[in-house]
Amino acid sequence: MLRIFLGVLFLAHTAIAQQEISLYTGIVPNSIKPTVAIDTSTTHYVGENKIDILHGVITPTLTLYLPDPAKATGSAVIICPGGGYAILATSHEGHDMARRLNEVGIAAFVLKYRLPRKETMKDKRIGPLQDAQRAIQLVRENAKQWNVNPNKIGILGSSAGGHLASTAGTHFDKAYIDNPNNTSLRPDFMILNYPVISFSDSLTHNGSRINLIGGTTAEPIINGSLKYKELGMSQPDVTNFSNELQVTSKTPPTFITAPLTDKVVPVGNTFAFVAALQQNNVPVETFIYDKGEHGFGMVNPAAKEQWFGACLRWIKKNFDQPPMDWANLKRFQEDNKKVGLPKANENRVVFMGNSITEGWSNFDKSFWEGKPYINRGISGQTTPQMVLRFQQDVIDLKPKVVVILAGINDIAGNTGPMTLEQTRDNIINMTKLAQANGIKVVLSSVIPAFDFPWRPGIEPAEKVVALNKMLKAFCDKNKIVYIDYHTAMKDARNGLKNELGYDGVHPNLEGYKVMAPLAEKAIAEALKQK
């Protein structure tokens, strides 16, 4: 009887990865190079609450907060911090929200969008919208890699970030960026927190309006009281960026919250947008506070019940998909159909593993080209997940040999705590399944790792050594071919040599060049076995 150790699925409330990436490759569209550096940051305190503020942003980025794969619901939210289009309040209206979304399995992406200035943009009116569209495009085009459902990508904005989010949700029919793949730029839902919506004189937040479409000043302004004509604005611009006037039946479903007592952005902005949504039969849910000041982020101290919890329930009800495919069985189902059965005398080899196996095809294509090798690595996977998909991704392909490289994500606890013995036994179970179906087995040592960038503090180095000793002992006892990658790739700390990897865990091209001849030798040895 085979015992499959699935581990404990109660995971710590931390994200697997937090990575800041450039929003664009190459030249940022619609940009003018400033004569002096203006990208700066400061920290402020409201009571004991720390608030990080960015000024003069000219280099847009996206910070990825990806939840544990076992918890991921498939939903994603792009977050636009507020700040009157003059600053970005990135902590309480950005990263704090991202971390909370991760706790419930929602992928989050904090957008550091450009702040509109004449000195840095050819057309400052569209700069932030370009960045929002690019963020949607980037997440949708990388949905598979980031474990996101491309049809469940929302956008969240607070204050002026709410204006940007609602602009993205009402102006998606026109692409303000290059979009060669015709990727949909429409967010699937919107979350608007005390948002600026209208640029009309009676409703607007003048600072946001001046900074985005004002024609008389290049300096950021937080507040003002002049009418649009006196600020060099045109009526078409005022109308175009009054998003309550741009709602159609295609506008995404919306969750919107605001306090009645907001003295900075009149609550009439919220009511005008809700009315427009209702007139166009767009689903909308409101969460209106009787009391509260502007800019509270996730928690309104004047209230007991909080909007963010209600919003999470709204997302779960309408957009979350349960993580039903825990082992990612669908990943290779179509590819497996195309592969078909081996040809006569074909020495087919399947490589079963995690991101180290998956990445091999990307870094060193020459290892795979022209050979009967099939890569069935899935990033982030643990051995219990591999056991569940071993039948369809290995046995059904009828290879002569399977090369198994697994265990590092078990040590990292990707799907919950596991002992080294449980990991070893899962690898042994895969070995027995292969042998029962006439498939020869090559077991690989776990490659060295001194620390995990996505989960620091676990200290995996000696655990890897101990697991490898278990695997080597099993192979020696049962005459199974064993590949010792570890000895060839370790440094003095039992970590991965710097020159052989890019993050201390995953090999680079030089690392795979070390692994390749060891794998080839082991495969040849396995094929000779009777």
Residue, then its C-alpha position, 0 to 999 in steps of 0.5 A: m500500500l502506498r502512503i502519500f504524505l500530503g503535509v499540513l495545509f495550514l500555512a503561515h500568512t506570508a506571501i511566497a514572493q514579493q518582487e518589484i519589477s519594471l513596468y516597461t522594458g526599454i523606453v517608458p512611453n510618453s516620457i521626457k527625461p528630467t534634467v534633475a532627479i525628482d524620484t524621492s521618498t519620505t516617511h510620515y507618522v499619523g499617531e503610531n501609524k507609519i506612512d510611506i510617501l513617494h514623490g515625483v515618481i517617473t519610473p513606474t514599477l509593479t510589486l508582486y505579492l503572490p500567495d502560497p500556491a496551495k492557497a491561491t484562489g486565482s483572483a488578483v488585484i492591482i492596487c493604485p495608492g492615492g495622493g492627489y496625483a501629487i504623491l503616492a501613499t504606498s504603505h497604508e493604501g498599497h502594500d498593507m492592502a496587498r499583504r492582507l489580500n495575500e492572507v486570503g489567497i488573492a494575488a496582489f500587485v502594487l502599482k507605482y504609477r508615474l505622477p503627472r508633470k509637464e517636465t516628465m511627460k509629453d501628455k501628462r493627462i494620460g501618463p497614469l492611465q498608461d501605467a494602469q493599462r500596462a499593469i493590467q496587460l502585464v498581469r493578464e499576459n503573465a497569468k499562468q506564470w503567476n497562478v492567476n485566472p486571467n478573467k479574475i483581475g481586478i483593480l483597487g484604488s484609494s482617493a486619487g488612486g480610485h480615480l485612476a482605477s475608475t478611469a481604467g475601468t471606464h476607458f479600456d476600449k482605447a489602448y494608450i500603450d502598445n498592445p500587439n497581442n490585443t490583450s484585454l485592458r478591461p479590469d474584471f472588477m473595481i474596488l474604489n475606496y473614498p474615490v475621486i470620480s468626477f472632475s466637475d467643479s461641484l464634486t471634484h477634488n481640485g488638487s487631483r484635477i489640477n495635477l492631472i489635467g491642469g494647464t497653468t502649473a507644473e507643480p503638484i497641488i494637493n488642494g485648490s478652489l479655482k474653477y476649471k476654466e481659470l486653471g487652463m482646463s478644457q471642457p472636453d478634458v473635464t468631461n472625459f475624466s469625469n468617470e461617472l459620465q463614462v460608465t457603460s454596460k461594459t463597466p466592470p462590477t464595482f465595490i465602493t466605499a466612502p465616509l459621509t463626513d469626508k471633507v477632502v473628497p465629497v461623498g457625492n463622487t461615490f453617489a454619482f458613480v453608483a447612480a451611473l452604474q445602476q443606470n447601466n445595470v452594472p452590479v455595484e455594492t456600497f459600504i458607506y460609513d456614517k463617520g470617518e475622515h479621508g485617507f484611512g486606508m483599510v481601517n476607519p477608526a471611527a467605525k467598528e465594522q470595516w469595509f475591507g472585510a466586506c470587500l473580501r467577502w464580495i470578492k469571494k462570493n463573486f470572483d474567487q475560484p476555489p483551489m480545486d486543482w491542488a496538484n495542477l493536474k490540468r497544467f500538462q493535460e493538453d500537452n500530454k495528448k499531443v505527445g502521444l505514445p513513443k515511437a519504436n526504439e525511442n528512449r523517451v525520458v520524462f523529467m519530473g520536478n519543480s521549478i528547477t526542472e521547469g527552468w531547465s528548458n528555459f535556460d538551456k534549450s540545447f539540452w532538450e533539442g533533438k532528444p526524446y526528453i519531456n519536461r514535466g516540472i512545475s514551479g513551487q511543487t512539493t512531492p505530494q503534488m507530484v505523486l498525485r500527477f505521476q500517473q498522467d505526467v509520467i506513467d501514461l507517457k510510457p517513457k523508458v526512464v524517469v528522472i525525479l528531482a524533488g524535495i526542496n519545496d517540501i523543506a520550504g513548506n510550500t504546502g505545509p510542514m513535512t518531515l524529511e522522512q515523509t518527503r523521502d517516502n513520497i519519492i520512494n512511492m513515485t519510484k515504486l509506481a514507475q517500476a511497477n509500470g516498467i519504467k527505469v528510475v533515476l533519483s536526483s539529489v536535491i541541489p544545495a540551498f543555503d536560504f530561501p529568498w521567498r521564505p527566509g529563516i528556514e535554514p535549509a542547507e543541512k536539511v538538504v544534506a540529510l535528505n540526500k543521504m536518505l535518498k542515496a541510501f535507498c538507491d544504493k540498497n535498491k540498485i537505483v541510479y543516483i545523480d549527485y548534483h549536490t557535491a558538484m554545485k555546493d559551496a563551503r556553506n553547503g549552499l549553491k555556488n554563486e556562479l551557478g545560480y541567480d538567487g541561491v536556489h535556482p540554477n542559471l545557465e552555468g548551473y545547468k551546464v554542470m547538471a547536464p552531463l551528470a544527467e546524461k550519464a545517469i540516463a545512459e546507465a539506467l537504460k543499460q539496466k535490465 
